[in-house]
Amino acid sequence: MMARLAILLCLAAVPVAAQGRVVSLDYCADQYVMALAEPAEIAAVSPAAGSEYSYLAHRSVGLPRMRPTGEQVLLAAPDVVVRQWGGGYNATAYLDRFEIPVAQISFGLDIESARSNLRNVAAALGAEARAEEIIRDMDERLARIRTTQRPGEERPRALYVTPGGITAGSDTFIHELLTAAGVVNMGAEGGRAGWHEIDLEAMAVNPPDLIVGAFFDLKSNHVNYWSIARHSFLRQTMRETPTVLIPGAQVACAAWFFVDAVEAVHEAARTLTLQRLARRE
């Protein structure tokens, strides 16, 4: 208690956000807080809450911003802090010293993690009913997509592309997204897992039916001159192959709103499948 009092006295002159129940420390945590808490309950969100890669940026208007430091959190005196990575690797341990509860968001790799993160944060905020409504909407939309997929039907092969020339293998949330959309993730073929560079030679020999690009809409995204994404062959392939460009905000966090991207990819894939069936008839 004496250590906490000393910090508060030393920082008494620092401007802080208005009092409220909850503080979020990074833009992924912001999405959960802005979705589940009332504005009057939010003491502060992170500086990135209104950024172009924040899915609920429109809800951040008028909310106080806070640098994700332990001292600023202490001054705001919230009932709970929500974080994924904000505040640094030891933020939770630091706040535990001052008995400030932390709702930790996991780095999810599957759809179930989106549900569990919502429920965990909702329990900390007393917003369980709102979380269940979001989960129900997500599950109903995913279920509608599954009903359009016929057993044994050949699925289009899709390649995920980013401005950095990186694609996604298995054990990634993007793999879950593509699978839920009803396409085969080319980045996972051959047992490849995690994030890896796009193989242009393999793509030339075995081209994708569909390209799924993400983050190309962000003004803050500066493609490295050495990135494969600048290669003329990849650019030509994207021009000549059916391509879905996903807004970066839909996939910047592994959260429930990825279903927007799932629907967009599924719609494009379904069009390809129907065209393929029509040619065979």
C-alpha positions as a Markdown table, in Angstrom:
| # | Residue | x | y | z |
|---|---|---|---|---|
| 1 | Met | 0.0 | 0.0 | 0.0 |
| 2 | Met | 2.9 | 2.4 | 0.8 |
| 3 | Ala | 4.4 | 1.7 | -2.7 |
| 4 | Arg | 1.1 | 2.5 | -4.3 |
| 5 | Leu | 0.6 | 5.7 | -2.3 |
| 6 | Ala | 4.2 | 6.8 | -3.3 |
| 7 | Ile | 3.5 | 6.3 | -7.0 |
| 8 | Leu | 0.2 | 8.2 | -6.8 |
| 9 | Leu | 1.7 | 11.1 | -5.0 |
| 10 | Cys | 4.6 | 11.4 | -7.5 |
| 11 | Leu | 2.2 | 11.3 | -10.5 |
| 12 | Ala | -0.5 | 13.5 | -9.0 |
| 13 | Ala | 0.1 | 16.2 | -11.5 |
| 14 | Val | -0.2 | 13.9 | -14.6 |
| 15 | Pro | -3.5 | 14.4 | -16.6 |
| 16 | Val | -5.6 | 11.2 | -16.5 |
| 17 | Ala | -8.9 | 10.0 | -17.9 |
| 18 | Ala | -12.2 | 10.3 | -16.2 |
| 19 | Gln | -13.0 | 7.6 | -13.6 |
| 20 | Gly | -14.7 | 4.5 | -14.9 |
| 21 | Arg | -15.0 | 0.8 | -14.4 |
| 22 | Val | -12.6 | -0.5 | -17.1 |
| 23 | Val | -9.4 | 0.3 | -18.9 |
| 24 | Ser | -8.1 | -1.5 | -22.0 |
| 25 | Leu | -4.4 | -1.5 | -22.9 |
| 26 | Asp | -4.2 | -2.5 | -26.6 |
| 27 | Tyr | -6.4 | -2.3 | -29.7 |
| 28 | Cys | -7.5 | -6.0 | -29.4 |
| 29 | Ala | -8.5 | -5.4 | -25.8 |
| 30 | Asp | -10.3 | -2.3 | -27.0 |
| 31 | Gln | -12.6 | -4.3 | -29.2 |
| 32 | Tyr | -13.9 | -6.4 | -26.3 |
| 33 | Val | -14.3 | -3.4 | -24.0 |
| 34 | Met | -16.1 | -1.3 | -26.6 |
| 35 | Ala | -18.4 | -4.2 | -27.6 |
| 36 | Leu | -19.3 | -5.3 | -24.0 |
| 37 | Ala | -19.1 | -2.2 | -21.8 |
| 38 | Glu | -21.3 | 0.9 | -21.8 |
| 39 | Pro | -19.3 | 4.1 | -22.7 |
| 40 | Ala | -19.9 | 5.5 | -19.2 |
| 41 | Glu | -18.2 | 2.4 | -17.7 |
| 42 | Ile | -15.0 | 2.9 | -19.7 |
| 43 | Ala | -12.3 | 4.9 | -18.0 |
| 44 | Ala | -10.0 | 4.7 | -21.0 |
| 45 | Val | -9.1 | 2.8 | -24.2 |
| 46 | Ser | -5.7 | 2.5 | -25.8 |
| 47 | Pro | -4.3 | 5.2 | -28.2 |
| 48 | Ala | -5.0 | 2.8 | -31.1 |
| 49 | Ala | -8.7 | 2.3 | -30.4 |
| 50 | Gly | -9.6 | 4.7 | -33.3 |
| 51 | Ser | -7.0 | 3.4 | -35.7 |
| 52 | Glu | -7.8 | 2.0 | -39.2 |
| 53 | Tyr | -7.1 | -1.5 | -38.0 |
| 54 | Ser | -9.6 | -1.2 | -35.1 |
| 55 | Tyr | -12.8 | -3.0 | -36.0 |
| 56 | Leu | -14.9 | -0.9 | -33.6 |
| 57 | Ala | -13.1 | 2.4 | -34.2 |
| 58 | His | -16.4 | 4.2 | -34.6 |
| 59 | Arg | -17.3 | 3.4 | -31.0 |
| 60 | Ser | -14.1 | 5.0 | -29.7 |
| 61 | Val | -15.3 | 8.5 | -30.5 |
| 62 | Gly | -15.4 | 10.5 | -27.3 |
| 63 | Leu | -13.7 | 7.9 | -25.2 |
| 64 | Pro | -10.6 | 8.9 | -23.2 |
| 65 | Arg | -7.3 | 7.5 | -24.4 |
| 66 | Met | -4.5 | 6.3 | -22.2 |
| 67 | Arg | -1.0 | 5.2 | -22.7 |
| 68 | Pro | -0.7 | 1.6 | -21.6 |
| 69 | Thr | 1.6 | 2.1 | -18.7 |
| 70 | Gly | 1.2 | 0.8 | -15.1 |
| 71 | Glu | 1.4 | 4.3 | -13.6 |
| 72 | Gln | -1.4 | 5.6 | -15.8 |
| 73 | Val | -3.6 | 2.6 | -14.9 |
| 74 | Leu | -3.0 | 3.2 | -11.2 |
| 75 | Leu | -4.1 | 6.8 | -11.6 |
| 76 | Ala | -7.3 | 5.8 | -13.4 |
| 77 | Ala | -8.1 | 3.4 | -10.6 |
| 78 | Pro | -10.3 | 1.0 | -12.6 |
| 79 | Asp | -12.2 | -1.9 | -11.3 |
| 80 | Val | -10.7 | -4.1 | -14.0 |
| 81 | Val | -8.1 | -3.9 | -16.8 |
| 82 | Val | -8.5 | -5.8 | -20.1 |
| 83 | Arg | -5.4 | -6.6 | -22.1 |
| 84 | Gln | -3.9 | -9.0 | -24.6 |
| 85 | Trp | -0.3 | -7.6 | -24.9 |
| 86 | Gly | -0.7 | -4.0 | -23.9 |
| 87 | Gly | 1.5 | -2.7 | -21.1 |
| 88 | Gly | 4.4 | -5.1 | -21.7 |
| 89 | Tyr | 5.0 | -8.7 | -20.8 |
| 90 | Asn | 4.9 | -8.0 | -17.0 |
| 91 | Ala | 1.9 | -5.8 | -16.9 |
| 92 | Thr | -0.4 | -8.4 | -15.2 |
| 93 | Ala | 2.2 | -9.1 | -12.5 |
| 94 | Tyr | 2.7 | -5.4 | -12.0 |
| 95 | Leu | -1.0 | -4.7 | -11.6 |
| 96 | Asp | -1.5 | -7.8 | -9.4 |
| 97 | Arg | 0.8 | -6.0 | -6.9 |
| 98 | Phe | -1.7 | -3.3 | -6.5 |
| 99 | Glu | -4.7 | -5.7 | -6.5 |
| 100 | Ile | -6.1 | -4.5 | -9.8 |
| 101 | Pro | -7.9 | -7.4 | -11.6 |
| 102 | Val | -6.8 | -8.1 | -15.1 |
| 103 | Ala | -8.9 | -9.9 | -17.7 |
| 104 | Gln | -6.4 | -11.5 | -20.0 |
| 105 | Ile | -7.3 | -12.1 | -23.7 |
| 106 | Ser | -5.5 | -15.2 | -25.1 |
| 107 | Phe | -3.8 | -15.2 | -28.6 |
| 108 | Gly | -6.4 | -17.5 | -30.1 |
| 109 | Leu | -5.8 | -20.0 | -32.9 |
| 110 | Asp | -9.3 | -21.3 | -33.3 |
| 111 | Ile | -13.0 | -20.2 | -33.3 |
| 112 | Glu | -13.5 | -21.6 | -29.8 |
| 113 | Ser | -10.9 | -19.1 | -28.5 |
| 114 | Ala | -13.0 | -16.3 | -29.8 |
| 115 | Arg | -15.9 | -17.6 | -27.8 |
| 116 | Ser | -13.9 | -18.2 | -24.6 |
| 117 | Asn | -12.2 | -14.7 | -24.8 |
| 118 | Leu | -15.6 | -13.1 | -25.1 |
| 119 | Arg | -17.0 | -15.0 | -22.1 |
| 120 | Asn | -13.9 | -14.3 | -20.0 |
| 121 | Val | -14.0 | -10.6 | -20.5 |
| 122 | Ala | -17.8 | -10.5 | -20.2 |
| 123 | Ala | -17.5 | -12.2 | -16.8 |
| 124 | Ala | -15.0 | -9.6 | -15.6 |
| 125 | Leu | -17.4 | -6.8 | -16.8 |
| 126 | Gly | -20.7 | -8.3 | -15.8 |
| 127 | Ala | -21.8 | -8.4 | -19.4 |
| 128 | Glu | -22.5 | -12.1 | -19.9 |
| 129 | Ala | -25.8 | -11.6 | -21.7 |
| 130 | Arg | -24.2 | -9.2 | -24.3 |
| 131 | Ala | -21.4 | -11.7 | -24.9 |
| 132 | Glu | -23.8 | -14.5 | -25.5 |
| 133 | Glu | -25.7 | -12.4 | -28.0 |
| 134 | Ile | -22.5 | -11.8 | -30.0 |
| 135 | Ile | -21.5 | -15.4 | -29.8 |
| 136 | Arg | -25.0 | -16.5 | -31.0 |
| 137 | Asp | -24.8 | -14.1 | -33.9 |
| 138 | Met | -21.4 | -15.5 | -34.9 |
| 139 | Asp | -22.4 | -19.1 | -34.6 |
| 140 | Glu | -25.6 | -18.6 | -36.6 |
| 141 | Arg | -23.8 | -17.0 | -39.4 |
| 142 | Leu | -21.2 | -19.8 | -39.5 |
| 143 | Ala | -23.9 | -22.3 | -39.4 |
| 144 | Arg | -25.6 | -20.7 | -42.4 |
| 145 | Ile | -22.4 | -21.1 | -44.4 |
| 146 | Arg | -22.0 | -24.8 | -43.5 |
| 147 | Thr | -25.5 | -25.5 | -44.8 |
| 148 | Thr | -24.5 | -24.4 | -48.3 |
| 149 | Gln | -21.6 | -26.9 | -48.4 |
| 150 | Arg | -22.6 | -30.2 | -49.9 |
| 151 | Pro | -20.9 | -33.4 | -48.7 |
| 152 | Gly | -18.1 | -34.5 | -51.2 |
| 153 | Glu | -18.2 | -31.2 | -53.0 |
| 154 | Glu | -14.8 | -30.1 | -54.3 |
| 155 | Arg | -13.7 | -27.0 | -52.5 |
| 156 | Pro | -11.8 | -24.2 | -54.1 |
| 157 | Arg | -8.1 | -23.9 | -53.2 |
| 158 | Ala | -7.3 | -20.4 | -51.7 |
| 159 | Leu | -4.0 | -18.7 | -51.1 |
| 160 | Tyr | -3.9 | -16.1 | -48.3 |
| 161 | Val | -1.7 | -13.1 | -49.2 |
| 162 | Thr | -0.5 | -10.1 | -47.2 |
| 163 | Pro | 1.5 | -7.0 | -48.3 |
| 164 | Gly | 4.5 | -8.5 | -46.6 |
| 165 | Gly | 4.4 | -11.6 | -48.8 |
| 166 | Ile | 3.4 | -13.8 | -45.9 |
| 167 | Thr | 0.8 | -16.6 | -46.0 |
| 168 | Ala | -0.8 | -18.7 | -43.2 |
| 169 | Gly | -0.4 | -22.4 | -42.6 |
| 170 | Ser | -2.3 | -24.6 | -40.1 |
| 171 | Asp | -2.3 | -23.6 | -36.4 |
| 172 | Thr | -3.3 | -20.0 | -37.3 |
| 173 | Phe | -6.6 | -18.1 | -37.0 |
| 174 | Ile | -6.5 | -17.4 | -40.7 |
| 175 | His | -6.5 | -21.2 | -41.4 |
| 176 | Glu | -9.6 | -21.4 | -39.3 |
| 177 | Leu | -11.1 | -18.5 | -41.2 |
| 178 | Leu | -10.5 | -20.2 | -44.6 |
| 179 | Thr | -11.7 | -23.5 | -43.4 |
| 180 | Ala | -14.9 | -22.0 | -42.1 |
| 181 | Ala | -15.4 | -20.3 | -45.4 |
| 182 | Gly | -15.3 | -23.6 | -47.2 |
| 183 | Val | -12.0 | -23.4 | -49.0 |
| 184 | Val | -8.8 | -25.4 | -48.9 |
| 185 | Asn | -6.0 | -23.4 | -47.4 |
| 186 | Met | -3.0 | -23.7 | -49.8 |
| 187 | Gly | -0.7 | -22.3 | -47.2 |
| 188 | Ala | -1.3 | -25.4 | -45.1 |
| 189 | Glu | -0.6 | -27.9 | -47.9 |
| 190 | Gly | 2.3 | -30.3 | -47.3 |
| 191 | Gly | 1.7 | -30.1 | -43.6 |
| 192 | Arg | 3.0 | -26.5 | -43.3 |
| 193 | Ala | 2.0 | -24.8 | -40.1 |
| 194 | Gly | 2.3 | -21.2 | -38.8 |
| 195 | Trp | 3.3 | -18.1 | -40.9 |
| 196 | His | 5.7 | -18.5 | -43.8 |
| 197 | Glu | 6.7 | -16.7 | -47.0 |
| 198 | Ile | 4.6 | -17.3 | -50.2 |
| 199 | Asp | 6.3 | -19.9 | -52.5 |
| 200 | Leu | 6.0 | -18.3 | -56.0 |
| 201 | Glu | 7.4 | -21.3 | -57.8 |
| 202 | Ala | 4.9 | -23.6 | -56.2 |
| 203 | Met | 2.1 | -21.1 | -57.0 |
| 204 | Ala | 3.2 | -21.0 | -60.6 |
| 205 | Val | 3.1 | -24.8 | -60.9 |
| 206 | Asn | -0.1 | -25.2 | -59.0 |
| 207 | Pro | -2.1 | -21.9 | -59.1 |
| 208 | Pro | -4.8 | -21.1 | -56.6 |
| 209 | Asp | -8.5 | -20.9 | -57.6 |
| 210 | Leu | -8.9 | -17.9 | -55.3 |
| 211 | Ile | -6.7 | -15.4 | -53.6 |
| 212 | Val | -7.6 | -13.9 | -50.2 |
| 213 | Gly | -5.7 | -10.7 | -49.5 |
| 214 | Ala | -5.7 | -8.9 | -46.2 |
| 215 | Phe | -4.3 | -5.5 | -44.9 |
| 216 | Phe | -4.0 | -4.1 | -48.4 |
| 217 | Asp | -6.5 | -1.4 | -47.5 |
| 218 | Leu | -4.4 | 0.1 | -44.6 |
| 219 | Lys | -2.7 | 3.4 | -45.3 |
| 220 | Ser | -0.2 | 2.5 | -42.5 |
| 221 | Asn | 0.9 | -0.6 | -44.4 |
| 222 | His | 4.1 | 0.2 | -46.3 |
| 223 | Val | 5.2 | -2.8 | -48.4 |
| 224 | Asn | 8.9 | -3.5 | -48.1 |
| 225 | Tyr | 10.7 | -3.1 | -51.4 |
| 226 | Trp | 12.1 | -6.6 | -50.9 |
| 227 | Ser | 8.7 | -8.2 | -50.2 |
| 228 | Ile | 7.4 | -10.9 | -52.5 |
| 229 | Ala | 4.2 | -8.9 | -52.6 |
| 230 | Arg | 6.0 | -6.6 | -55.0 |
| 231 | His | 6.9 | -9.4 | -57.4 |
| 232 | Ser | 5.4 | -8.9 | -60.9 |
| 233 | Phe | 4.2 | -12.6 | -61.0 |
| 234 | Leu | 2.3 | -12.3 | -57.8 |
| 235 | Arg | 0.7 | -9.0 | -58.9 |
| 236 | Gln | -0.3 | -10.5 | -62.3 |
| 237 | Thr | -1.7 | -13.6 | -60.6 |
| 238 | Met | -3.8 | -11.4 | -58.3 |
| 239 | Arg | -5.1 | -9.5 | -61.3 |
| 240 | Glu | -6.0 | -12.6 | -63.2 |
| 241 | Thr | -7.3 | -14.8 | -60.3 |
| 242 | Pro | -10.6 | -14.1 | -58.5 |
| 243 | Thr | -9.5 | -12.2 | -55.4 |
| 244 | Val | -11.1 | -11.2 | -52.2 |
| 245 | Leu | -9.5 | -8.3 | -50.3 |
| 246 | Ile | -10.4 | -8.4 | -46.6 |
| 247 | Pro | -10.3 | -5.2 | -44.6 |
| 248 | Gly | -7.4 | -5.4 | -42.2 |
| 249 | Ala | -9.6 | -4.5 | -39.2 |
| 250 | Gln | -11.6 | -7.7 | -39.7 |
| 251 | Val | -8.5 | -9.9 | -39.1 |
| 252 | Ala | -6.1 | -7.7 | -37.1 |
| 253 | Cys | -7.3 | -9.5 | -34.0 |
| 254 | Ala | -8.4 | -13.2 | -33.7 |
| 255 | Ala | -11.9 | -12.3 | -32.5 |
| 256 | Trp | -15.5 | -12.9 | -33.3 |
| 257 | Phe | -15.8 | -10.3 | -36.1 |
| 258 | Phe | -13.7 | -12.5 | -38.3 |
| 259 | Val | -17.0 | -13.9 | -39.4 |
| 260 | Asp | -17.4 | -10.8 | -41.7 |
| 261 | Ala | -14.3 | -12.1 | -43.6 |
| 262 | Val | -15.6 | -15.7 | -43.6 |
| 263 | Glu | -18.8 | -14.6 | -45.3 |
| 264 | Ala | -16.9 | -12.6 | -47.9 |
| 265 | Val | -14.5 | -15.5 | -48.7 |
| 266 | His | -17.4 | -18.0 | -48.7 |
| 267 | Glu | -19.4 | -15.9 | -51.2 |
| 268 | Ala | -16.5 | -15.7 | -53.6 |
| 269 | Ala | -15.8 | -19.4 | -53.2 |
| 270 | Arg | -19.4 | -20.3 | -53.7 |
| 271 | Thr | -19.5 | -18.4 | -56.9 |
| 272 | Leu | -16.5 | -20.3 | -58.2 |
| 273 | Thr | -18.0 | -23.7 | -57.2 |
| 274 | Leu | -21.3 | -22.9 | -58.9 |
| 275 | Gln | -19.5 | -21.8 | -62.1 |
| 276 | Arg | -17.5 | -25.1 | -62.0 |
| 277 | Leu | -20.6 | -27.1 | -61.6 |
| 278 | Ala | -22.3 | -25.2 | -64.5 |
| 279 | Arg | -19.4 | -26.0 | -66.8 |
| 280 | Arg | -19.7 | -29.7 | -66.1 |
| 281 | Glu | -23.5 | -29.8 | -66.8 |
